[in-house]
Amino acid sequence: MDFPTDTSWADRWAYGAEPDSPEPGPTPGHAYAELVDGPLDGLLLDAIGWTAEEVQTGVALMTERGQFGPGGRALYDPWPGEQTRRDWSGHTP
């Protein structure tokens, strides 16, 4: 899979990083997909170790920023033909 592994996203936050983390950005050598729109817009999702099937399916990511508050999830689906982006598609409890 062709996820960016360079440093072009070095100044971005990775999904799941703690707000007070000294290094909230991407880990060198890992592969990331950008989250587009919705409550997690602009964050990077670590995709290292994903199977081809996982790359083609959507993800439900825990967030406090969504419609359902703490414990809720934001849904992100892959863009057709674009492995490096996930488009927000809604919320779920």
C-alpha angles and dihedrals in degrees: 000000000000105000117153111261098170127099097262089108096042094120095051128097120247119224110260097027113136115245092238095044113131089221110032094159133090122303114242111254095022123114121235141193120204118238109225125203126340127071095317097047113156097015120123122236116213106234099175112140096014117150121231088256093053091051090057097049133072127255133221108215123194114241139160090210097070134094092273098047122215111015093020124120135224115218120224125183128194118256110243108264092000116101096176098063135061118194121214112246104173147290135290131187 
